[in-house]
Amino acid sequence: DMDKHIVIDARDVTLRLGDGDAAVDVLRGLNLAITAGERVAILGPSGSGKSSAMAILSGMERATSGRVTIAGADFSRLDEDGLARARRGRIGIVLQAFHLIPTM
């Protein structure tokens, strides 16, 4: 249905970790559009980039290239304070191994 509002929009997102010969593309060309009320499951084997994708979509990690817009906020244009404001009240994260972070 084309009249549904897209709330999560990722376009050609890349995440590169490391430098030079040691650089690894963890994500390459991720495209994702999720509309309001839609439920999505991201599945894949260990090491396929699921957690990295979630880190970028939640604003916890910055994409190397591409564009991520969440609820109208362009995450690539926001500084750390702006990202924190954009996340507040909109994005919740439950980590699989949450008990490993004693400060939380």
C-alpha positions in Angstrom: 0.0 0.0 0.0 1.7 3.2 -1.2 -0.1 5.5 1.2 1.7 4.0 4.3 4.2 6.3 5.8 7.8 5.0 5.7 9.3 5.4 9.2 12.7 3.6 8.7 14.4 4.2 5.4 17.9 2.9 4.6 19.4 3.6 1.1 22.6 2.1 -0.2 24.1 1.8 3.3 27.7 0.6 3.7 29.6 0.0 6.9 33.4 -0.4 6.5 35.5 -1.3 9.5 39.3 -1.0 9.5 41.7 0.8 7.2 43.7 0.0 4.1 44.3 -3.7 3.4 42.6 -4.6 6.7 39.3 -2.9 5.7 36.2 -5.1 5.7 32.8 -4.2 4.3 30.5 -5.4 7.0 27.5 -4.1 5.1 27.4 -3.2 1.5 24.4 -1.7 -0.3 21.8 -2.2 2.4 18.4 -1.0 1.3 15.4 -1.2 3.6 12.1 0.6 3.9 9.7 -0.1 6.8 6.3 1.5 7.0 4.4 2.5 10.2 2.9 -0.6 11.9 4.9 -3.0 9.8 6.8 -5.9 11.5 10.1 -7.0 10.1 12.4 -9.9 11.0 16.1 -9.7 9.9 17.5 -13.2 9.6 20.9 -14.5 8.6 23.8 -16.5 9.7 26.3 -15.4 12.3 28.6 -12.7 10.9 26.2 -11.6 8.1 25.7 -8.1 9.5 22.5 -8.2 11.4 23.8 -6.6 14.5 25.7 -4.0 12.5 22.5 -3.1 10.6 20.7 -2.7 13.9 23.5 -0.5 15.2 23.2 1.8 12.2 19.4 1.8 12.1 19.4 2.8 15.8 22.0 5.5 15.4 24.5 3.7 17.7 26.9 3.3 14.8 27.4 5.6 11.8 27.3 4.3 8.3 30.4 4.7 6.2 28.2 5.8 3.3 24.5 5.8 2.3 21.6 7.4 4.0 19.5 6.4 7.0 16.3 8.3 7.8 14.3 7.3 10.9 11.0 9.0 11.6 12.0 11.9 9.3 15.4 12.4 10.9 18.4 12.0 8.6 20.9 10.2 10.8 23.8 11.0 8.5 23.3 14.8 9.1 23.0 14.6 12.9 25.7 15.1 15.5 25.8 12.9 18.6 23.4 15.1 20.5 21.0 15.2 17.6 21.2 11.4 17.3 20.4 11.1 21.0 17.4 13.4 20.6 16.2 11.5 17.6 16.4 8.2 19.4 14.7 9.4 22.6 11.3 7.9 22.9 11.4 6.3 19.4 14.0 3.6 19.5 14.5 0.8 22.0 17.2 -1.8 21.9 17.3 -5.1 23.8 20.6 -6.8 23.3 20.8 -10.6 23.1 23.5 -10.7 25.8 22.2 -7.7 27.8 23.6 -9.2 31.1 27.1 -8.7 29.8 26.8 -4.9 30.2 27.0 -4.3 34.0 26.5 -0.5 33.8 23.1 -1.1 32.2 
